[in-house]
């Protein structure tokens, strides 16, 4: 049995919609067994997927196929993440925890004073 890669990514909850999954595959953000692919590519149990969704990256092997999107605990049974991928995601999470977002102090529209300062510095 095989299943389209975009449909599997949606069912495994890596992407919120199937069209987002399809766009990611088309954009080269998903690799099947190390090669870029198209959304209609058929995957089977045992294939290795490299998935990039924003800043998050996963390396998973397909354990089961499903074309129905279920709850998250059931979706986690469809794949097994590699230990290297888990360690890399944890390290990235810890790095983000200690780095402050540059826009954290900005709330809403700039005030008149803020606009004057921006004009003075050439925006």
Phi and psi restraints in degrees (range 20) as a CNS / XPLOR table:
assign (resid 1 and name C) (resid 2 and name N)
       (resid 2 and name CA) (resid 2 and name C) 1.0 -138.7 20.0 2
assign (resid 2 and name N) (resid 2 and name CA)
       (resid 2 and name C) (resid 3 and name N) 1.0 166.2 20.0 2
assign (resid 2 and name C) (resid 3 and name N)
       (resid 3 and name CA) (resid 3 and name C) 1.0 -149.3 20.0 2
assign (resid 3 and name N) (resid 3 and name CA)
       (resid 3 and name C) (resid 4 and name N) 1.0 148.6 20.0 2
assign (resid 3 and name C) (resid 4 and name N)
       (resid 4 and name CA) (resid 4 and name C) 1.0 -60.7 20.0 2
assign (resid 4 and name N) (resid 4 and name CA)
       (resid 4 and name C) (resid 5 and name N) 1.0 140.8 20.0 2
assign (resid 4 and name C) (resid 5 and name N)
       (resid 5 and name CA) (resid 5 and name C) 1.0 -65.0 20.0 2
assign (resid 5 and name N) (resid 5 and name CA)
       (resid 5 and name C) (resid 6 and name N) 1.0 -37.9 20.0 2
assign (resid 5 and name C) (resid 6 and name N)
       (resid 6 and name CA) (resid 6 and name C) 1.0 -67.8 20.0 2
assign (resid 6 and name N) (resid 6 and name CA)
       (resid 6 and name C) (resid 7 and name N) 1.0 -35.9 20.0 2
assign (resid 6 and name C) (resid 7 and name N)
       (resid 7 and name CA) (resid 7 and name C) 1.0 -69.0 20.0 2
assign (resid 7 and name N) (resid 7 and name CA)
       (resid 7 and name C) (resid 8 and name N) 1.0 -39.2 20.0 2
assign (resid 7 and name C) (resid 8 and name N)
       (resid 8 and name CA) (resid 8 and name C) 1.0 -66.6 20.0 2
assign (resid 8 and name N) (resid 8 and name CA)
       (resid 8 and name C) (resid 9 and name N) 1.0 -42.5 20.0 2
assign (resid 8 and name C) (resid 9 and name N)
       (resid 9 and name CA) (resid 9 and name C) 1.0 -60.8 20.0 2
assign (resid 9 and name N) (resid 9 and name CA)
       (resid 9 and name C) (resid 10 and name N) 1.0 -38.0 20.0 2
assign (resid 9 and name C) (resid 10 and name N)
       (resid 10 and name CA) (resid 10 and name C) 1.0 -67.9 20.0 2
assign (resid 10 and name N) (resid 10 and name CA)
       (resid 10 and name C) (resid 11 and name N) 1.0 -44.6 20.0 2
assign (resid 10 and name C) (resid 11 and name N)
       (resid 11 and name CA) (resid 11 and name C) 1.0 -66.9 20.0 2
assign (resid 11 and name N) (resid 11 and name CA)
       (resid 11 and name C) (resid 12 and name N) 1.0 -32.7 20.0 2
assign (resid 11 and name C) (resid 12 and name N)
       (resid 12 and name CA) (resid 12 and name C) 1.0 -83.6 20.0 2
assign (resid 12 and name N) (resid 12 and name CA)
       (resid 12 and name C) (resid 13 and name N) 1.0 1.5 20.0 2
assign (resid 12 and name C) (resid 13 and name N)
       (resid 13 and name CA) (resid 13 and name C) 1.0 68.4 20.0 2
assign (resid 13 and name N) (resid 13 and name CA)
       (resid 13 and name C) (resid 14 and name N) 1.0 31.8 20.0 2
assign (resid 13 and name C) (resid 14 and name N)
       (resid 14 and name CA) (resid 14 and name C) 1.0 -81.9 20.0 2
assign (resid 14 and name N) (resid 14 and name CA)
       (resid 14 and name C) (resid 15 and name N) 1.0 -25.8 20.0 2
assign (resid 14 and name C) (resid 15 and name N)
       (resid 15 and name CA) (resid 15 and name C) 1.0 -132.8 20.0 2
assign (resid 15 and name N) (resid 15 and name CA)
       (resid 15 and name C) (resid 16 and name N) 1.0 147.3 20.0 2
assign (resid 15 and name C) (resid 16 and name N)
       (resid 16 and name CA) (resid 16 and name C) 1.0 -70.6 20.0 2
assign (resid 16 and name N) (resid 16 and name CA)
       (resid 16 and name C) (resid 17 and name N) 1.0 -35.9 20.0 2
assign (resid 16 and name C) (resid 17 and name N)
       (resid 17 and name CA) (resid 17 and name C) 1.0 -128.3 20.0 2
assign (resid 17 and name N) (resid 17 and name CA)
       (resid 17 and name C) (resid 18 and name N) 1.0 160.6 20.0 2
assign (resid 17 and name C) (resid 18 and name N)
       (resid 18 and name CA) (resid 18 and name C) 1.0 -69.3 20.0 2
assign (resid 18 and name N) (resid 18 and name CA)
       (resid 18 and name C) (resid 19 and name N) 1.0 -33.0 20.0 2
assign (resid 18 and name C) (resid 19 and name N)
       (resid 19 and name CA) (resid 19 and name C) 1.0 -68.0 20.0 2
assign (resid 19 and name N) (resid 19 and name CA)
       (resid 19 and name C) (resid 20 and name N) 1.0 -35.5 20.0 2
assign (resid 19 and name C) (resid 20 and name N)
       (resid 20 and name CA) (resid 20 and name C) 1.0 -64.3 20.0 2
assign (resid 20 and name N) (resid 20 and name CA)
       (resid 20 and name C) (resid 21 and name N) 1.0 -40.3 20.0 2
assign (resid 20 and name C) (resid 21 and name N)
       (resid 21 and name CA) (resid 21 and name C) 1.0 -63.6 20.0 2
assign (resid 21 and name N) (resid 21 and name CA)
       (resid 21 and name C) (resid 22 and name N) 1.0 -43.4 20.0 2
assign (resid 21 and name C) (resid 22 and name N)
       (resid 22 and name CA) (resid 22 and name C) 1.0 -63.6 20.0 2
assign (resid 22 and name N) (resid 22 and name CA)
       (resid 22 and name C) (resid 23 and name N) 1.0 -42.4 20.0 2
assign (resid 22 and name C) (resid 23 and name N)
       (resid 23 and name CA) (resid 23 and name C) 1.0 -64.0 20.0 2
assign (resid 23 and name N) (resid 23 and name CA)
       (resid 23 and name C) (resid 24 and name N) 1.0 -39.4 20.0 2
assign (resid 23 and name C) (resid 24 and name N)
       (resid 24 and name CA) (resid 24 and name C) 1.0 -65.5 20.0 2
assign (resid 24 and name N) (resid 24 and name CA)
       (resid 24 and name C) (resid 25 and name N) 1.0 -41.3 20.0 2
assign (resid 24 and name C) (resid 25 and name N)
       (resid 25 and name CA) (resid 25 and name C) 1.0 -65.6 20.0 2
assign (resid 25 and name N) (resid 25 and name CA)
       (resid 25 and name C) (resid 26 and name N) 1.0 -44.5 20.0 2
assign (resid 25 and name C) (resid 26 and name N)
       (resid 26 and name CA) (resid 26 and name C) 1.0 -63.0 20.0 2
assign (resid 26 and name N) (resid 26 and name CA)
       (resid 26 and name C) (resid 27 and name N) 1.0 -34.3 20.0 2
assign (resid 26 and name C) (resid 27 and name N)
       (resid 27 and name CA) (resid 27 and name C) 1.0 -81.4 20.0 2
assign (resid 27 and name N) (resid 27 and name CA)
       (resid 27 and name C) (resid 28 and name N) 1.0 1.9 20.0 2
assign (resid 27 and name C) (resid 28 and name N)
       (resid 28 and name CA) (resid 28 and name C) 1.0 82.6 20.0 2
assign (resid 28 and name N) (resid 28 and name CA)
       (resid 28 and name C) (resid 29 and name N) 1.0 14.7 20.0 2
assign (resid 28 and name C) (resid 29 and name N)
       (resid 29 and name CA) (resid 29 and name C) 1.0 -87.4 20.0 2
assign (resid 29 and name N) (resid 29 and name CA)
       (resid 29 and name C) (resid 30 and name N) 1.0 -4.8 20.0 2
assign (resid 29 and name C) (resid 30 and name N)
       (resid 30 and name CA) (resid 30 and name C) 1.0 -127.3 20.0 2
assign (resid 30 and name N) (resid 30 and name CA)
       (resid 30 and name C) (resid 31 and name N) 1.0 129.7 20.0 2
assign (resid 30 and name C) (resid 31 and name N)
       (resid 31 and name CA) (resid 31 and name C) 1.0 -121.1 20.0 2
assign (resid 31 and name N) (resid 31 and name CA)
       (resid 31 and name C) (resid 32 and name N) 1.0 137.3 20.0 2
assign (resid 31 and name C) (resid 32 and name N)
       (resid 32 and name CA) (resid 32 and name C) 1.0 -107.3 20.0 2
assign (resid 32 and name N) (resid 32 and name CA)
       (resid 32 and name C) (resid 33 and name N) 1.0 119.5 20.0 2
assign (resid 32 and name C) (resid 33 and name N)
       (resid 33 and name CA) (resid 33 and name C) 1.0 52.7 20.0 2
assign (resid 33 and name N) (resid 33 and name CA)
       (resid 33 and name C) (resid 34 and name N) 1.0 38.0 20.0 2
assign (resid 33 and name C) (resid 34 and name N)
       (resid 34 and name CA) (resid 34 and name C) 1.0 87.2 20.0 2
assign (resid 34 and name N) (resid 34 and name CA)
       (resid 34 and name C) (resid 35 and name N) 1.0 -0.8 20.0 2
assign (resid 34 and name C) (resid 35 and name N)
       (resid 35 and name CA) (resid 35 and name C) 1.0 -122.8 20.0 2
assign (resid 35 and name N) (resid 35 and name CA)
       (resid 35 and name C) (resid 36 and name N) 1.0 144.4 20.0 2
assign (resid 35 and name C) (resid 36 and name N)
       (resid 36 and name CA) (resid 36 and name C) 1.0 -65.4 20.0 2
assign (resid 36 and name N) (resid 36 and name CA)
       (resid 36 and name C) (resid 37 and name N) 1.0 153.1 20.0 2
assign (resid 36 and name C) (resid 37 and name N)
       (resid 37 and name CA) (resid 37 and name C) 1.0 -144.7 20.0 2
assign (resid 37 and name N) (resid 37 and name CA)
       (resid 37 and name C) (resid 38 and name N) 1.0 -178.2 20.0 2
assign (resid 37 and name C) (resid 38 and name N)
       (resid 38 and name CA) (resid 38 and name C) 1.0 -107.5 20.0 2
assign (resid 38 and name N) (resid 38 and name CA)
       (resid 38 and name C) (resid 39 and name N) 1.0 158.7 20.0 2
assign (resid 38 and name C) (resid 39 and name N)
       (resid 39 and name CA) (resid 39 and name C) 1.0 -59.8 20.0 2
assign (resid 39 and name N) (resid 39 and name CA)
       (resid 39 and name C) (resid 40 and name N) 1.0 -28.7 20.0 2
assign (resid 39 and name C) (resid 40 and name N)
       (resid 40 and name CA) (resid 40 and name C) 1.0 -83.8 20.0 2
assign (resid 40 and name N) (resid 40 and name CA)
       (resid 40 and name C) (resid 41 and name N) 1.0 0.2 20.0 2
assign (resid 40 and name C) (resid 41 and name N)
       (resid 41 and name CA) (resid 41 and name C) 1.0 -60.6 20.0 2
assign (resid 41 and name N) (resid 41 and name CA)
       (resid 41 and name C) (resid 42 and name N) 1.0 133.6 20.0 2
assign (resid 41 and name C) (resid 42 and name N)
       (resid 42 and name CA) (resid 42 and name C) 1.0 -84.1 20.0 2
assign (resid 42 and name N) (resid 42 and name CA)
       (resid 42 and name C) (resid 43 and name N) 1.0 131.8 20.0 2
assign (resid 42 and name C) (resid 43 and name N)
       (resid 43 and name CA) (resid 43 and name C) 1.0 -112.9 20.0 2
assign (resid 43 and name N) (resid 43 and name CA)
       (resid 43 and name C) (resid 44 and name N) 1.0 160.4 20.0 2
assign (resid 43 and name C) (resid 44 and name N)
       (resid 44 and name CA) (resid 44 and name C) 1.0 -138.0 20.0 2
assign (resid 44 and name N) (resid 44 and name CA)
       (resid 44 and name C) (resid 45 and name N) 1.0 169.5 20.0 2
assign (resid 44 and name C) (resid 45 and name N)
       (resid 45 and name CA) (resid 45 and name C) 1.0 -59.8 20.0 2
assign (resid 45 and name N) (resid 45 and name CA)
       (resid 45 and name C) (resid 46 and name N) 1.0 133.4 20.0 2
assign (resid 45 and name C) (resid 46 and name N)
       (resid 46 and name CA) (resid 46 and name C) 1.0 102.2 20.0 2
assign (resid 46 and name N) (resid 46 and name CA)
       (resid 46 and name C) (resid 47 and name N) 1.0 -14.9 20.0 2
assign (resid 46 and name C) (resid 47 and name N)
       (resid 47 and name CA) (resid 47 and name C) 1.0 -67.4 20.0 2
assign (resid 47 and name N) (resid 47 and name CA)
       (resid 47 and name C) (resid 48 and name N) 1.0 149.5 20.0 2
assign (resid 47 and name C) (resid 48 and name N)
       (resid 48 and name CA) (resid 48 and name C) 1.0 -105.7 20.0 2
assign (resid 48 and name N) (resid 48 and name CA)
       (resid 48 and name C) (resid 49 and name N) 1.0 129.9 20.0 2
assign (resid 48 and name C) (resid 49 and name N)
       (resid 49 and name CA) (resid 49 and name C) 1.0 -117.4 20.0 2
assign (resid 49 and name N) (resid 49 and name CA)
       (resid 49 and name C) (resid 50 and name N) 1.0 135.9 20.0 2
assign (resid 49 and name C) (resid 50 and name N)
       (resid 50 and name CA) (resid 50 and name C) 1.0 -109.0 20.0 2
assign (resid 50 and name N) (resid 50 and name CA)
       (resid 50 and name C) (resid 51 and name N) 1.0 116.4 20.0 2
assign (resid 50 and name C) (resid 51 and name N)
       (resid 51 and name CA) (resid 51 and name C) 1.0 -120.0 20.0 2
assign (resid 51 and name N) (resid 51 and name CA)
       (resid 51 and name C) (resid 52 and name N) 1.0 131.1 20.0 2
assign (resid 51 and name C) (resid 52 and name N)
       (resid 52 and name CA) (resid 52 and name C) 1.0 -120.9 20.0 2
assign (resid 52 and name N) (resid 52 and name CA)
       (resid 52 and name C) (resid 53 and name N) 1.0 121.2 20.0 2
assign (resid 52 and name C) (resid 53 and name N)
       (resid 53 and name CA) (resid 53 and name C) 1.0 -130.3 20.0 2
assign (resid 53 and name N) (resid 53 and name CA)
       (resid 53 and name C) (resid 54 and name N) 1.0 96.1 20.0 2
assign (resid 53 and name C) (resid 54 and name N)
       (resid 54 and name CA) (resid 54 and name C) 1.0 71.2 20.0 2
assign (resid 54 and name N) (resid 54 and name CA)
       (resid 54 and name C) (resid 55 and name N) 1.0 -129.1 20.0 2
assign (resid 54 and name C) (resid 55 and name N)
       (resid 55 and name CA) (resid 55 and name C) 1.0 -86.3 20.0 2
assign (resid 55 and name N) (resid 55 and name CA)
       (resid 55 and name C) (resid 56 and name N) 1.0 -12.0 20.0 2
assign (resid 55 and name C) (resid 56 and name N)
       (resid 56 and name CA) (resid 56 and name C) 1.0 -87.7 20.0 2
assign (resid 56 and name N) (resid 56 and name CA)
       (resid 56 and name C) (resid 57 and name N) 1.0 136.6 20.0 2
assign (resid 56 and name C) (resid 57 and name N)
       (resid 57 and name CA) (resid 57 and name C) 1.0 -130.6 20.0 2
assign (resid 57 and name N) (resid 57 and name CA)
       (resid 57 and name C) (resid 58 and name N) 1.0 139.2 20.0 2
assign (resid 57 and name C) (resid 58 and name N)
       (resid 58 and name CA) (resid 58 and name C) 1.0 -127.7 20.0 2
assign (resid 58 and name N) (resid 58 and name CA)
       (resid 58 and name C) (resid 59 and name N) 1.0 147.5 20.0 2
assign (resid 58 and name C) (resid 59 and name N)
       (resid 59 and name CA) (resid 59 and name C) 1.0 -122.3 20.0 2
assign (resid 59 and name N) (resid 59 and name CA)
       (resid 59 and name C) (resid 60 and name N) 1.0 113.1 20.0 2
assign (resid 59 and name C) (resid 60 and name N)
       (resid 60 and name CA) (resid 60 and name C) 1.0 -130.7 20.0 2
assign (resid 60 and name N) (resid 60 and name CA)
       (resid 60 and name C) (resid 61 and name N) 1.0 156.2 20.0 2
assign (resid 60 and name C) (resid 61 and name N)
       (resid 61 and name CA) (resid 61 and name C) 1.0 -114.3 20.0 2
assign (resid 61 and name N) (resid 61 and name CA)
       (resid 61 and name C) (resid 62 and name N) 1.0 140.2 20.0 2
assign (resid 61 and name C) (resid 62 and name N)
       (resid 62 and name CA) (resid 62 and name C) 1.0 -76.4 20.0 2
assign (resid 62 and name N) (resid 62 and name CA)
       (resid 62 and name C) (resid 63 and name N) 1.0 123.0 20.0 2
assign (resid 62 and name C) (resid 63 and name N)
       (resid 63 and name CA) (resid 63 and name C) 1.0 -101.5 20.0 2
assign (resid 63 and name N) (resid 63 and name CA)
       (resid 63 and name C) (resid 64 and name N) 1.0 -29.5 20.0 2
assign (resid 63 and name C) (resid 64 and name N)
       (resid 64 and name CA) (resid 64 and name C) 1.0 -151.9 20.0 2
assign (resid 64 and name N) (resid 64 and name CA)
       (resid 64 and name C) (resid 65 and name N) 1.0 160.3 20.0 2
assign (resid 64 and name C) (resid 65 and name N)
       (resid 65 and name CA) (resid 65 and name C) 1.0 -114.0 20.0 2
assign (resid 65 and name N) (resid 65 and name CA)
       (resid 65 and name C) (resid 66 and name N) 1.0 140.7 20.0 2
assign (resid 65 and name C) (resid 66 and name N)
       (resid 66 and name CA) (resid 66 and name C) 1.0 -153.0 20.0 2
assign (resid 66 and name N) (resid 66 and name CA)
       (resid 66 and name C) (resid 67 and name N) 1.0 136.6 20.0 2
assign (resid 66 and name C) (resid 67 and name N)
       (resid 67 and name CA) (resid 67 and name C) 1.0 -104.6 20.0 2
assign (resid 67 and name N) (resid 67 and name CA)
       (resid 67 and name C) (resid 68 and name N) 1.0 7.5 20.0 2
assign (resid 67 and name C) (resid 68 and name N)
       (resid 68 and name CA) (resid 68 and name C) 1.0 -113.2 20.0 2
assign (resid 68 and name N) (resid 68 and name CA)
       (resid 68 and name C) (resid 69 and name N) 1.0 134.7 20.0 2
assign (resid 68 and name C) (resid 69 and name N)
       (resid 69 and name CA) (resid 69 and name C) 1.0 -86.5 20.0 2
assign (resid 69 and name N) (resid 69 and name CA)
       (resid 69 and name C) (resid 70 and name N) 1.0 118.1 20.0 2
assign (resid 69 and name C) (resid 70 and name N)
       (resid 70 and name CA) (resid 70 and name C) 1.0 -115.1 20.0 2
assign (resid 70 and name N) (resid 70 and name CA)
       (resid 70 and name C) (resid 71 and name N) 1.0 -167.0 20.0 2
assign (resid 70 and name C) (resid 71 and name N)
       (resid 71 and name CA) (resid 71 and name C) 1.0 -65.7 20.0 2
assign (resid 71 and name N) (resid 71 and name CA)
       (resid 71 and name C) (resid 72 and name N) 1.0 159.8 20.0 2
assign (resid 71 and name C) (resid 72 and name N)
       (resid 72 and name CA) (resid 72 and name C) 1.0 -56.5 20.0 2
assign (resid 72 and name N) (resid 72 and name CA)
       (resid 72 and name C) (resid 73 and name N) 1.0 -42.2 20.0 2
assign (resid 72 and name C) (resid 73 and name N)
       (resid 73 and name CA) (resid 73 and name C) 1.0 -60.3 20.0 2
assign (resid 73 and name N) (resid 73 and name CA)
       (resid 73 and name C) (resid 74 and name N) 1.0 -35.7 20.0 2
assign (resid 73 and name C) (resid 74 and name N)
       (resid 74 and name CA) (resid 74 and name C) 1.0 -72.6 20.0 2
assign (resid 74 and name N) (resid 74 and name CA)
       (resid 74 and name C) (resid 75 and name N) 1.0 -35.7 20.0 2
assign (resid 74 and name C) (resid 75 and name N)
       (resid 75 and name CA) (resid 75 and name C) 1.0 -65.0 20.0 2
assign (resid 75 and name N) (resid 75 and name CA)
       (resid 75 and name C) (resid 76 and name N) 1.0 -35.3 20.0 2
assign (resid 75 and name C) (resid 76 and name N)
       (resid 76 and name CA) (resid 76 and name C) 1.0 -66.6 20.0 2
assign (resid 76 and name N) (resid 76 and name CA)
       (resid 76 and name C) (resid 77 and name N) 1.0 -19.1 20.0 2
assign (resid 76 and name C) (resid 77 and name N)
       (resid 77 and name CA) (resid 77 and name C) 1.0 -77.9 20.0 2
assign (resid 77 and name N) (resid 77 and name CA)
       (resid 77 and name C) (resid 78 and name N) 1.0 -11.3 20.0 2
assign (resid 77 and name C) (resid 78 and name N)
       (resid 78 and name CA) (resid 78 and name C) 1.0 -79.9 20.0 2
assign (resid 78 and name N) (resid 78 and name CA)
       (resid 78 and name C) (resid 79 and name N) 1.0 -16.6 20.0 2
assign (resid 78 and name C) (resid 79 and name N)
       (resid 79 and name CA) (resid 79 and name C) 1.0 -145.6 20.0 2
assign (resid 79 and name N) (resid 79 and name CA)
       (resid 79 and name C) (resid 80 and name N) 1.0 164.9 20.0 2
assign (resid 79 and name C) (resid 80 and name N)
       (resid 80 and name CA) (resid 80 and name C) 1.0 -129.7 20.0 2
assign (resid 80 and name N) (resid 80 and name CA)
       (resid 80 and name C) (resid 81 and name N) 1.0 123.6 20.0 2
assign (resid 80 and name C) (resid 81 and name N)
       (resid 81 and name CA) (resid 81 and name C) 1.0 -85.1 20.0 2
assign (resid 81 and name N) (resid 81 and name CA)
       (resid 81 and name C) (resid 82 and name N) 1.0 141.5 20.0 2
assign (resid 81 and name C) (resid 82 and name N)
       (resid 82 and name CA) (resid 82 and name C) 1.0 -72.2 20.0 2
assign (resid 82 and name N) (resid 82 and name CA)
       (resid 82 and name C) (resid 83 and name N) 1.0 150.5 20.0 2
assign (resid 82 and name C) (resid 83 and name N)
       (resid 83 and name CA) (resid 83 and name C) 1.0 -60.4 20.0 2
assign (resid 83 and name N) (resid 83 and name CA)
       (resid 83 and name C) (resid 84 and name N) 1.0 -34.0 20.0 2
assign (resid 83 and name C) (resid 84 and name N)
       (resid 84 and name CA) (resid 84 and name C) 1.0 -64.8 20.0 2
assign (resid 84 and name N) (resid 84 and name CA)
       (resid 84 and name C) (resid 85 and name N) 1.0 -39.7 20.0 2
assign (resid 84 and name C) (resid 85 and name N)
       (resid 85 and name CA) (resid 85 and name C) 1.0 -65.7 20.0 2
assign (resid 85 and name N) (resid 85 and name CA)
       (resid 85 and name C) (resid 86 and name N) 1.0 -42.0 20.0 2
assign (resid 85 and name C) (resid 86 and name N)
       (resid 86 and name CA) (resid 86 and name C) 1.0 -62.3 20.0 2
assign (resid 86 and name N) (resid 86 and name CA)
       (resid 86 and name C) (resid 87 and name N) 1.0 -45.2 20.0 2
assign (resid 86 and name C) (resid 87 and name N)
       (resid 87 and name CA) (resid 87 and name C) 1.0 -63.9 20.0 2
assign (resid 87 and name N) (resid 87 and name CA)
       (resid 87 and name C) (resid 88 and name N) 1.0 -41.3 20.0 2
assign (resid 87 and name C) (resid 88 and name N)
       (resid 88 and name CA) (resid 88 and name C) 1.0 -66.0 20.0 2
assign (resid 88 and name N) (resid 88 and name CA)
       (resid 88 and name C) (resid 89 and name N) 1.0 -40.2 20.0 2
assign (resid 88 and name C) (resid 89 and name N)
       (resid 89 and name CA) (resid 89 and name C) 1.0 -66.9 20.0 2
assign (resid 89 and name N) (resid 89 and name CA)
       (resid 89 and name C) (resid 90 and name N) 1.0 -38.8 20.0 2
assign (resid 89 and name C) (resid 90 and name N)
       (resid 90 and name CA) (resid 90 and name C) 1.0 -64.6 20.0 2
assign (resid 90 and name N) (resid 90 and name CA)
       (resid 90 and name C) (resid 91 and name N) 1.0 -42.6 20.0 2
assign (resid 90 and name C) (resid 91 and name N)
       (resid 91 and name CA) (resid 91 and name C) 1.0 -63.3 20.0 2
assign (resid 91 and name N) (resid 91 and name CA)
       (resid 91 and name C) (resid 92 and name N) 1.0 -41.8 20.0 2
assign (resid 91 and name C) (resid 92 and name N)
       (resid 92 and name CA) (resid 92 and name C) 1.0 -65.5 20.0 2
assign (resid 92 and name N) (resid 92 and name CA)
       (resid 92 and name C) (resid 93 and name N) 1.0 -38.0 20.0 2
assign (resid 92 and name C) (resid 93 and name N)
       (resid 93 and name CA) (resid 93 and name C) 1.0 -64.4 20.0 2
assign (resid 93 and name N) (resid 93 and name CA)
       (resid 93 and name C) (resid 94 and name N) 1.0 -41.3 20.0 2
assign (resid 93 and name C) (resid 94 and name N)
       (resid 94 and name CA) (resid 94 and name C) 1.0 -68.3 20.0 2
assign (resid 94 and name N) (resid 94 and name CA)
       (resid 94 and name C) (resid 95 and name N) 1.0 -37.5 20.0 2
assign (resid 94 and name C) (resid 95 and name N)
       (resid 95 and name CA) (resid 95 and name C) 1.0 -62.6 20.0 2
assign (resid 95 and name N) (resid 95 and name CA)
       (resid 95 and name C) (resid 96 and name N) 1.0 -42.5 20.0 2
assign (resid 95 and name C) (resid 96 and name N)
       (resid 96 and name CA) (resid 96 and name C) 1.0 -65.6 20.0 2
assign (resid 96 and name N) (resid 96 and name CA)
       (resid 96 and name C) (resid 97 and name N) 1.0 -29.9 20.0 2
assign (resid 96 and name C) (resid 97 and name N)
       (resid 97 and name CA) (resid 97 and name C) 1.0 -65.7 20.0 2
assign (resid 97 and name N) (resid 97 and name CA)
       (resid 97 and name C) (resid 98 and name N) 1.0 -32.8 20.0 2
assign (resid 97 and name C) (resid 98 and name N)
       (resid 98 and name CA) (resid 98 and name C) 1.0 -96.5 20.0 2
assign (resid 98 and name N) (resid 98 and name CA)
       (resid 98 and name C) (resid 99 and name N) 1.0 -5.7 20.0 2
assign (resid 98 and name C) (resid 99 and name N)
       (resid 99 and name CA) (resid 99 and name C) 1.0 -103.5 20.0 2
assign (resid 99 and name N) (resid 99 and name CA)
       (resid 99 and name C) (resid 100 and name N) 1.0 125.3 20.0 2
assign (resid 99 and name C) (resid 100 and name N)
       (resid 100 and name CA) (resid 100 and name C) 1.0 -83.8 20.0 2
assign (resid 100 and name N) (resid 100 and name CA)
       (resid 100 and name C) (resid 101 and name N) 1.0 138.4 20.0 2
assign (resid 100 and name C) (resid 101 and name N)
       (resid 101 and name CA) (resid 101 and name C) 1.0 -65.8 20.0 2
assign (resid 101 and name N) (resid 101 and name CA)
       (resid 101 and name C) (resid 102 and name N) 1.0 131.4 20.0 2
assign (resid 101 and name C) (resid 102 and name N)
       (resid 102 and name CA) (resid 102 and name C) 1.0 -59.5 20.0 2
assign (resid 102 and name N) (resid 102 and name CA)
       (resid 102 and name C) (resid 103 and name N) 1.0 -28.3 20.0 2
assign (resid 102 and name C) (resid 103 and name N)
       (resid 103 and name CA) (resid 103 and name C) 1.0 -96.5 20.0 2
assign (resid 103 and name N) (resid 103 and name CA)
       (resid 103 and name C) (resid 104 and name N) 1.0 15.9 20.0 2
assign (resid 103 and name C) (resid 104 and name N)
       (resid 104 and name CA) (resid 104 and name C) 1.0 -65.5 20.0 2
assign (resid 104 and name N) (resid 104 and name CA)
       (resid 104 and name C) (resid 105 and name N) 1.0 -30.0 20.0 2
assign (resid 104 and name C) (resid 105 and name N)
       (resid 105 and name CA) (resid 105 and name C) 1.0 -86.7 20.0 2
assign (resid 105 and name N) (resid 105 and name CA)
       (resid 105 and name C) (resid 106 and name N) 1.0 -8.6 20.0 2
assign (resid 105 and name C) (resid 106 and name N)
       (resid 106 and name CA) (resid 106 and name C) 1.0 -90.6 20.0 2
assign (resid 106 and name N) (resid 106 and name CA)
       (resid 106 and name C) (resid 107 and name N) 1.0 126.3 20.0 2
assign (resid 106 and name C) (resid 107 and name N)
       (resid 107 and name CA) (resid 107 and name C) 1.0 -129.5 20.0 2
assign (resid 107 and name N) (resid 107 and name CA)
       (resid 107 and name C) (resid 108 and name N) 1.0 112.3 20.0 2
assign (resid 107 and name C) (resid 108 and name N)
       (resid 108 and name CA) (resid 108 and name C) 1.0 74.0 20.0 2
assign (resid 108 and name N) (resid 108 and name CA)
       (resid 108 and name C) (resid 109 and name N) 1.0 -156.3 20.0 2
assign (resid 108 and name C) (resid 109 and name N)
       (resid 109 and name CA) (resid 109 and name C) 1.0 -74.8 20.0 2
assign (resid 109 and name N) (resid 109 and name CA)
       (resid 109 and name C) (resid 110 and name N) 1.0 151.9 20.0 2
assign (resid 109 and name C) (resid 110 and name N)
       (resid 110 and name CA) (resid 110 and name C) 1.0 -69.0 20.0 2
assign (resid 110 and name N) (resid 110 and name CA)
       (resid 110 and name C) (resid 111 and name N) 1.0 146.9 20.0 2
assign (resid 110 and name C) (resid 111 and name N)
       (resid 111 and name CA) (resid 111 and name C) 1.0 -79.5 20.0 2
assign (resid 111 and name N) (resid 111 and name CA)
       (resid 111 and name C) (resid 112 and name N) 1.0 175.3 20.0 2
assign (resid 111 and name C) (resid 112 and name N)
       (resid 112 and name CA) (resid 112 and name C) 1.0 -61.3 20.0 2
assign (resid 112 and name N) (resid 112 and name CA)
       (resid 112 and name C) (resid 113 and name N) 1.0 -39.4 20.0 2
assign (resid 112 and name C) (resid 113 and name N)
       (resid 113 and name CA) (resid 113 and name C) 1.0 -64.4 20.0 2
assign (resid 113 and name N) (resid 113 and name CA)
       (resid 113 and name C) (resid 114 and name N) 1.0 -43.2 20.0 2
assign (resid 113 and name C) (resid 114 and name N)
       (resid 114 and name CA) (resid 114 and name C) 1.0 -61.6 20.0 2
assign (resid 114 and name N) (resid 114 and name CA)
       (resid 114 and name C) (resid 115 and name N) 1.0 -42.5 20.0 2
assign (resid 114 and name C) (resid 115 and name N)
       (resid 115 and name CA) (resid 115 and name C) 1.0 -63.9 20.0 2
assign (resid 115 and name N) (resid 115 and name CA)
       (resid 115 and name C) (resid 116 and name N) 1.0 -39.1 20.0 2
assign (resid 115 and name C) (resid 116 and name N)
       (resid 116 and name CA) (resid 116 and name C) 1.0 -64.0 20.0 2
assign (resid 116 and name N) (resid 116 and name CA)
       (resid 116 and name C) (resid 117 and name N) 1.0 -41.1 20.0 2
assign (resid 116 and name C) (resid 117 and name N)
       (resid 117 and name CA) (resid 117 and name C) 1.0 -65.3 20.0 2
assign (resid 117 and name N) (resid 117 and name CA)
       (resid 117 and name C) (resid 118 and name N) 1.0 -39.6 20.0 2
assign (resid 117 and name C) (resid 118 and name N)
       (resid 118 and name CA) (resid 118 and name C) 1.0 -64.2 20.0 2
assign (resid 118 and name N) (resid 118 and name CA)
       (resid 118 and name C) (resid 119 and name N) 1.0 -40.8 20.0 2
assign (resid 118 and name C) (resid 119 and name N)
       (resid 119 and name CA) (resid 119 and name C) 1.0 -64.3 20.0 2
assign (resid 119 and name N) (resid 119 and name CA)
       (resid 119 and name C) (resid 120 and name N) 1.0 -38.1 20.0 2
assign (resid 119 and name C) (resid 120 and name N)
       (resid 120 and name CA) (resid 120 and name C) 1.0 -65.2 20.0 2
assign (resid 120 and name N) (resid 120 and name CA)
       (resid 120 and name C) (resid 121 and name N) 1.0 -35.9 20.0 2
assign (resid 120 and name C) (resid 121 and name N)
       (resid 121 and name CA) (resid 121 and name C) 1.0 -92.3 20.0 2
assign (resid 121 and name N) (resid 121 and name CA)
       (resid 121 and name C) (resid 122 and name N) 1.0 4.5 20.0 2
assign (resid 121 and name C) (resid 122 and name N)
       (resid 122 and name CA) (resid 122 and name C) 1.0 78.4 20.0 2
assign (resid 122 and name N) (resid 122 and name CA)
       (resid 122 and name C) (resid 123 and name N) 1.0 21.2 20.0 2
